[in-house]
């Protein structure tokens, strides 16, 4: 059974930090591009950061503040978030997309809420 389980969300003050985790199971996550998306209230879901075996990609709005990493031995992807701003508030979703299969299977987690507020 394919699962992506996010954790680590919560309420934090502006300028604070959080680290999100996404535990993958049921598929060979090491051969998948792993990404974090977020969706703010009333807005479309947007890509925050993505990681493959040798590259990382960040949205301009989070460059220099967020870091994506992966531990293939644990089938886990992390999103370290620093200097959080109110506009970072939203539901954060983990995404996995195969790099080998055509069409590529795509999986989503259930999301974890991040709220940045004083």
KERO-823440 format. One record per residue: residue number from 1; residue in one letter; chain; x, y, z of N, C-alpha, C, O in turn. Coordinates in Angstrom, 2 decimals. Layout:
REM KERO-823440
<node NUM "A" "A" <X Y Z> <X Y Z> <X Y Z> <X Y Z>>;
...
REM end
This chain:
REM KERO-823440
<node 1 "X" "A" <0.84 -1.19 0.00> <0.00 0.00 0.00> <0.88 1.24 0.00> <1.74 1.41 0.86>>;
<node 2 "X" "A" <0.65 2.11 -1.00> <1.43 3.34 -1.10> <0.97 4.33 -0.04> <-0.22 4.58 0.12>>;
<node 3 "X" "A" <1.93 4.88 0.67> <1.61 5.91 1.66> <2.68 6.98 1.68> <3.87 6.69 1.56>>;
<node 4 "X" "A" <2.23 8.21 1.83> <3.09 9.35 2.14> <2.48 9.98 3.39> <1.34 10.46 3.36>>;
<node 5 "X" "A" <3.24 9.99 4.47> <2.71 10.49 5.73> <3.55 11.68 6.17> <4.72 11.54 6.51>>;
<node 6 "X" "A" <2.93 12.85 6.18> <3.61 14.07 6.61> <3.45 14.27 8.11> <2.47 13.83 8.71>>;
<node 7 "X" "A" <4.42 14.95 8.68> <4.35 15.32 10.09> <5.22 16.55 10.32> <6.03 16.91 9.46>>;
<node 8 "X" "A" <5.06 17.18 11.47> <5.90 18.29 11.85> <5.27 19.66 11.73> <5.89 20.66 12.12>>;
<node 9 "X" "A" <4.07 19.74 11.22> <3.40 21.03 11.12> <2.99 21.56 12.48> <3.07 20.86 13.49>>;
<node 10 "X" "A" <2.56 22.81 12.49> <2.11 23.41 13.74> <2.02 24.91 13.64> <2.09 25.48 12.55>>;
<node 11 "X" "A" <1.86 25.54 14.78> <1.77 26.99 14.88> <3.12 27.54 15.32> <3.71 27.06 16.29>>;
<node 12 "X" "A" <3.61 28.54 14.62> <4.90 29.14 14.94> <4.83 30.64 14.73> <4.07 31.12 13.89>>;
<node 13 "X" "A" <5.60 31.38 15.49> <5.62 32.83 15.35> <6.48 33.23 14.14> <7.37 32.49 13.74>>;
<node 14 "X" "A" <6.21 34.39 13.58> <7.06 34.88 12.49> <8.53 34.90 12.91> <8.87 35.31 14.02>>;
<node 15 "X" "A" <9.38 34.45 12.00> <10.80 34.35 12.31> <11.20 33.01 12.89> <12.39 32.72 13.04>>;
<node 16 "X" "A" <10.23 32.19 13.21> <10.50 30.88 13.79> <10.84 29.83 12.76> <10.94 30.11 11.56>>;
<node 17 "X" "A" <11.02 28.60 13.25> <11.44 27.50 12.38> <10.57 26.27 12.62> <10.02 26.06 13.71>>;
<node 18 "X" "A" <10.45 25.47 11.58> <9.79 24.17 11.65> <10.49 23.23 10.68> <11.04 23.67 9.67>>;
<node 19 "X" "A" <10.45 21.95 10.99> <10.94 20.95 10.05> <9.82 19.94 9.80> <9.32 19.30 10.72>>;
<node 20 "X" "A" <9.44 19.81 8.54> <8.45 18.84 8.13> <9.12 17.55 7.68> <10.22 17.56 7.13>>;
<node 21 "X" "A" <8.44 16.44 7.93> <8.93 15.14 7.48> <7.86 14.46 6.65> <6.66 14.65 6.87>>;
<node 22 "X" "A" <8.30 13.66 5.70> <7.39 12.88 4.87> <7.95 11.47 4.77> <9.00 11.24 4.16>>;
<node 23 "X" "A" <7.25 10.53 5.38> <7.68 9.14 5.36> <6.95 8.41 4.25> <5.72 8.38 4.20>>;
<node 24 "X" "A" <7.72 7.81 3.34> <7.16 7.10 2.19> <7.22 5.60 2.41> <8.16 5.08 3.01>>;
<node 25 "X" "A" <6.21 4.91 1.91> <6.21 3.45 1.98> <5.36 2.89 0.84> <4.48 3.56 0.31>>;
<node 26 "X" "A" <5.65 1.65 0.47> <4.86 0.97 -0.56> <5.32 1.19 -1.98> <4.70 0.69 -2.92>>;
<node 27 "X" "A" <6.41 1.92 -2.17> <6.96 2.13 -3.51> <8.45 2.49 -3.35> <8.88 2.88 -2.26>>;
<node 28 "X" "A" <9.24 2.36 -4.43> <10.69 2.62 -4.34> <10.99 4.10 -4.36> <11.33 4.65 -5.41>>;
<node 29 "X" "A" <10.87 4.75 -3.23> <10.95 6.20 -3.16> <12.29 6.75 -3.67> <12.35 7.89 -4.13>>;
<node 30 "X" "A" <13.36 5.96 -3.58> <14.67 6.46 -4.01> <14.71 6.78 -5.50> <15.55 7.56 -5.94>>;
<node 31 "X" "A" <13.82 6.19 -6.28> <13.78 6.45 -7.72> <12.71 7.47 -8.10> <12.40 7.64 -9.28>>;
<node 32 "X" "A" <12.17 8.15 -7.11> <11.15 9.15 -7.32> <11.69 10.54 -7.00> <12.49 10.71 -6.08>>;
<node 33 "X" "A" <11.23 11.52 -7.77> <11.42 12.91 -7.37> <10.43 13.19 -6.25> <9.25 12.87 -6.36>>;
<node 34 "X" "A" <10.93 13.79 -5.18> <10.09 14.09 -4.03> <9.95 15.60 -3.90> <10.92 16.33 -4.04>>;
<node 35 "X" "A" <8.75 16.04 -3.63> <8.49 17.48 -3.59> <7.58 17.83 -2.42> <6.85 17.00 -1.88>>;
<node 36 "X" "A" <7.67 19.09 -2.05> <6.73 19.68 -1.11> <5.92 20.75 -1.85> <6.48 21.61 -2.53>>;
<node 37 "X" "A" <4.62 20.69 -1.70> <3.72 21.71 -2.20> <3.00 22.32 -1.00> <2.97 21.74 0.08>>;
<node 38 "X" "A" <2.42 23.48 -1.22> <1.59 24.08 -0.16> <0.39 24.74 -0.80> <0.39 25.15 -1.96>>;
<node 39 "X" "A" <-0.65 24.83 0.01> <-1.87 25.49 -0.43> <-2.38 26.38 0.68> <-2.76 25.92 1.75>>;
<node 40 "X" "A" <-2.39 27.67 0.40> <-2.91 28.65 1.34> <-4.42 28.78 1.14> <-4.93 28.46 0.06>>;
<node 41 "X" "A" <-5.13 29.24 2.16> <-6.59 29.39 2.03> <-6.95 30.28 0.84> <-6.45 31.39 0.71>>;
<node 42 "X" "A" <-7.82 29.78 -0.03> <-8.28 30.55 -1.16> <-7.32 30.62 -2.33> <-7.57 31.32 -3.31>>;
<node 43 "X" "A" <-6.21 29.88 -2.23> <-5.21 29.93 -3.29> <-4.98 28.53 -3.87> <-5.36 27.52 -3.28>>;
<node 44 "X" "A" <-4.34 28.51 -5.03> <-4.03 27.23 -5.65> <-2.80 26.59 -4.98> <-1.98 27.27 -4.37>>;
<node 45 "X" "A" <-2.72 25.30 -5.12> <-1.57 24.59 -4.60> <-0.33 24.99 -5.41> <-0.40 25.07 -6.64>>;
<node 46 "X" "A" <0.79 25.23 -4.73> <2.01 25.66 -5.41> <3.20 24.82 -4.97> <3.25 24.32 -3.85>>;
<node 47 "X" "A" <4.15 24.67 -5.89> <5.37 23.95 -5.58> <6.26 24.79 -4.67> <6.49 25.97 -4.93>>;
<node 48 "X" "A" <6.75 24.17 -3.62> <7.65 24.85 -2.68> <9.09 24.42 -2.95> <9.97 25.26 -3.09>>;
<node 49 "X" "A" <9.32 23.12 -3.02> <10.67 22.61 -3.22> <10.61 21.18 -3.74> <9.65 20.46 -3.48>>;
<node 50 "X" "A" <11.64 20.79 -4.48> <11.69 19.47 -5.07> <13.12 18.95 -4.99> <14.07 19.72 -5.03>>;
<node 51 "X" "A" <13.25 17.61 -4.89> <14.58 17.01 -4.82> <14.59 15.69 -5.58> <13.66 14.89 -5.49>>;
<node 52 "X" "A" <15.66 15.51 -6.35> <15.91 14.22 -6.99> <17.19 13.65 -6.39> <17.57 14.03 -5.28>>;
<node 53 "X" "A" <17.85 12.75 -7.09> <19.08 12.18 -6.56> <20.23 13.17 -6.59> <21.19 13.04 -5.83>>;
<node 54 "X" "A" <20.13 14.18 -7.49> <21.27 15.08 -7.64> <20.91 16.54 -7.79> <21.79 17.37 -8.02>>;
<node 55 "X" "A" <19.65 16.89 -7.68> <19.27 18.29 -7.84> <18.21 18.68 -6.82> <17.45 17.85 -6.32>>;
<node 56 "X" "A" <18.19 19.97 -6.53> <17.13 20.55 -5.72> <16.58 21.78 -6.43> <17.28 22.44 -7.20>>;
<node 57 "X" "A" <15.34 22.06 -6.16> <14.66 23.19 -6.80> <13.79 23.86 -5.75> <13.15 23.20 -4.94>>;
<node 58 "X" "A" <13.79 25.19 -5.77> <13.01 25.95 -4.79> <12.19 27.03 -5.47> <12.60 27.62 -6.47>>;
<node 59 "X" "A" <11.03 27.28 -4.91> <10.27 28.45 -5.32> <11.03 29.70 -4.90> <11.70 29.69 -3.86>>;
<node 60 "X" "A" <10.93 30.75 -5.68> <11.65 31.99 -5.37> <11.30 32.50 -3.97> <12.14 33.08 -3.29>>;
<node 61 "X" "A" <10.06 32.30 -3.57> <9.59 32.85 -2.30> <10.23 32.19 -1.08> <10.15 32.73 0.02>>;
<node 62 "X" "A" <10.85 31.03 -1.26> <11.43 30.33 -0.11> <12.94 30.15 -0.21> <13.57 29.64 0.72>>;
<node 63 "X" "A" <13.52 30.56 -1.32> <14.98 30.41 -1.49> <15.72 31.12 -0.36> <15.41 32.25 0.01>>;
<node 64 "X" "A" <16.71 30.41 0.18> <17.50 30.96 1.27> <16.89 30.76 2.65> <17.55 30.98 3.66>>;
<node 65 "X" "A" <15.63 30.33 2.70> <14.97 30.10 3.99> <14.60 28.63 4.21> <14.61 28.14 5.34>>;
<node 66 "X" "A" <14.28 27.94 3.13> <13.86 26.53 3.22> <14.94 25.63 2.63> <15.64 26.01 1.69>>;
<node 67 "X" "A" <15.07 24.44 3.19> <15.99 23.44 2.67> <15.29 22.10 2.59> <14.74 21.61 3.58>>;
<node 68 "X" "A" <15.30 21.50 1.41> <14.75 20.16 1.23> <15.88 19.15 1.24> <16.94 19.39 0.67>>;
<node 69 "X" "A" <15.64 18.01 1.86> <16.65 16.96 1.91> <15.93 15.61 1.96> <14.73 15.54 2.22>>;
<node 70 "X" "A" <16.68 14.56 1.70> <16.08 13.22 1.73> <17.07 12.24 2.34> <18.28 12.38 2.23>>;
<node 71 "X" "A" <16.49 11.24 3.00> <17.27 10.13 3.56> <16.71 8.87 2.92> <15.69 8.35 3.37>>;
<node 72 "X" "A" <17.38 8.38 1.88> <16.84 7.23 1.15> <16.83 5.97 2.01> <16.00 5.08 1.79>>;
<node 73 "X" "A" <17.73 5.88 2.96> <17.74 4.70 3.85> <16.47 4.65 4.70> <16.01 3.57 5.08>>;
<node 74 "X" "A" <15.92 5.82 5.00> <14.71 5.90 5.81> <13.46 6.17 4.97> <12.35 6.27 5.51>>;
<node 75 "X" "A" <13.65 6.30 3.65> <12.52 6.65 2.77> <11.78 7.88 3.28> <10.55 7.90 3.33>>;
<node 76 "X" "A" <12.53 8.88 3.65> <11.96 10.08 4.26> <12.52 11.32 3.59> <13.71 11.41 3.29>>;
<node 77 "X" "A" <11.64 12.29 3.39> <12.03 13.59 2.86> <11.71 14.63 3.91> <10.71 14.54 4.63>>;
<node 78 "X" "A" <12.57 15.63 3.99> <12.43 16.67 5.01> <12.32 18.04 4.33> <12.83 18.26 3.23>>;
<node 79 "X" "A" <11.65 18.94 5.01> <11.64 20.34 4.60> <11.94 21.17 5.84> <11.10 21.33 6.73>>;
<node 80 "X" "A" <13.15 21.70 5.89> <13.55 22.56 6.99> <13.18 23.98 6.63> <13.60 24.50 5.60>>;
<node 81 "X" "A" <12.39 24.61 7.48> <11.88 25.95 7.20> <12.36 26.91 8.29> <12.11 26.70 9.47>>;
<node 82 "X" "A" <13.05 27.96 7.87> <13.56 28.96 8.79> <13.00 30.33 8.43> <12.49 30.54 7.33>>;
<node 83 "X" "A" <13.10 31.25 9.39> <12.63 32.61 9.16> <11.23 32.61 8.53> <10.98 33.26 7.52>>;
<node 84 "X" "A" <10.34 31.88 9.15> <9.00 31.74 8.61> <8.24 33.06 8.63> <8.39 33.88 9.53>>;
<node 85 "X" "A" <7.42 33.23 7.60> <6.63 34.44 7.44> <5.15 34.08 7.43> <4.79 32.94 7.13>>;
<node 86 "X" "A" <4.28 35.03 7.74> <2.84 34.73 7.70> <2.38 34.17 6.36> <1.46 33.36 6.29>>;
<node 87 "X" "A" <3.03 34.61 5.28> <2.63 34.13 3.96> <3.05 32.69 3.70> <2.71 32.12 2.66>>;
<node 88 "X" "A" <3.79 32.09 4.62> <4.13 30.67 4.51> <3.01 29.78 5.06> <3.08 28.56 4.96>>;
<node 89 "X" "A" <2.01 30.39 5.63> <0.88 29.64 6.19> <0.15 28.86 5.11> <-0.08 29.37 4.01>>;
<node 90 "X" "A" <-0.20 27.62 5.44> <-0.94 26.79 4.50> <-0.83 25.33 4.87> <-0.19 24.96 5.86>>;
<node 91 "X" "A" <-1.47 24.50 4.07> <-1.34 23.05 4.22> <-0.21 22.60 3.31> <-0.21 22.89 2.11>>;
<node 92 "X" "A" <0.75 21.90 3.88> <1.91 21.44 3.15> <1.73 19.96 2.79> <1.45 19.12 3.65>>;
<node 93 "X" "A" <1.90 19.66 1.50> <1.69 18.32 0.99> <2.99 17.74 0.45> <3.77 18.42 -0.22>>;
<node 94 "X" "A" <3.20 16.48 0.74> <4.32 15.74 0.18> <3.87 15.10 -1.13> <2.74 14.61 -1.24>>;
<node 95 "X" "A" <4.76 15.10 -2.12> <4.44 14.57 -3.45> <5.58 13.69 -3.92> <6.75 14.02 -3.71>>;
<node 96 "X" "A" <5.25 12.58 -4.55> <6.25 11.69 -5.13> <5.89 11.44 -6.59> <4.74 11.14 -6.91>>;
<node 97 "X" "A" <6.88 11.56 -7.46> <6.67 11.36 -8.89> <7.77 10.49 -9.44> <8.95 10.80 -9.28>>;
<node 98 "X" "A" <7.40 9.40 -10.09> <8.39 8.48 -10.61> <9.25 9.14 -11.69> <8.74 9.91 -12.50>>;
<node 99 "X" "A" <10.54 8.84 -11.69> <11.46 9.34 -12.72> <11.75 8.27 -13.76> <12.48 8.51 -14.72>>;
<node 100 "X" "A" <11.17 7.08 -13.57> <11.52 5.97 -14.45> <10.35 5.46 -15.27> <10.54 4.93 -16.37>>;
<node 101 "X" "A" <9.14 5.61 -14.74> <7.99 4.99 -15.39> <7.23 6.02 -16.22> <7.14 7.20 -15.87>>;
<node 102 "X" "A" <6.69 5.54 -17.34> <5.89 6.38 -18.22> <4.55 5.68 -18.46> <4.55 4.53 -18.91>>;
<node 103 "X" "A" <3.43 6.32 -18.19> <3.33 7.59 -17.46> <3.75 7.44 -16.01> <3.59 6.37 -15.43>>;
<node 104 "X" "A" <4.29 8.50 -15.44> <4.83 8.39 -14.08> <3.74 8.34 -13.02> <2.87 9.20 -12.99>>;
<node 105 "X" "A" <3.78 7.33 -12.15> <2.88 7.36 -11.00> <3.16 8.59 -10.15> <4.31 8.97 -9.96>>;
<node 106 "X" "A" <2.11 9.20 -9.64> <2.23 10.37 -8.78> <1.42 10.11 -7.53> <0.25 9.73 -7.59>>;
<node 107 "X" "A" <2.05 10.34 -6.38> <1.39 10.10 -5.10> <1.40 11.38 -4.26> <2.31 12.20 -4.37>>;
<node 108 "X" "A" <0.37 11.52 -3.44> <0.24 12.67 -2.54> <0.00 12.20 -1.11> <-0.64 11.18 -0.87>>;
<node 109 "X" "A" <0.54 12.97 -0.18> <0.21 12.77 1.22> <-1.07 13.50 1.57> <-1.69 14.15 0.74>>;
<node 110 "X" "A" <-1.46 13.37 2.85> <-2.72 13.97 3.29> <-2.56 15.43 3.71> <-3.55 16.15 3.87>>;
<node 111 "X" "A" <-1.32 15.87 3.87> <-1.06 17.25 4.22> <-0.85 17.48 5.71> <-1.38 16.74 6.55>>;
<node 112 "X" "A" <-0.07 18.50 6.02> <0.13 18.92 7.40> <0.03 20.43 7.45> <0.57 21.13 6.58>>;
<node 113 "X" "A" <-0.66 20.95 8.45> <-0.95 22.38 8.53> <0.22 23.13 9.16> <0.77 22.73 10.19>>;
<node 114 "X" "A" <0.58 24.23 8.51> <1.58 25.15 9.05> <0.91 26.52 9.18> <0.36 27.05 8.22>>;
<node 115 "X" "A" <0.96 27.08 10.37> <0.39 28.40 10.61> <1.47 29.29 11.20> <2.06 28.96 12.23>>;
<node 116 "X" "A" <1.71 30.42 10.56> <2.70 31.38 11.03> <1.96 32.63 11.46> <1.41 33.37 10.64>>;
<node 117 "X" "A" <1.96 32.86 12.75> <1.19 33.98 13.28> <1.72 34.38 14.64> <2.20 33.54 15.41>>;
<node 118 "X" "A" <1.61 35.67 14.94> <1.99 36.15 16.26> <0.78 36.17 17.19> <0.90 36.55 18.35>>;
REM end
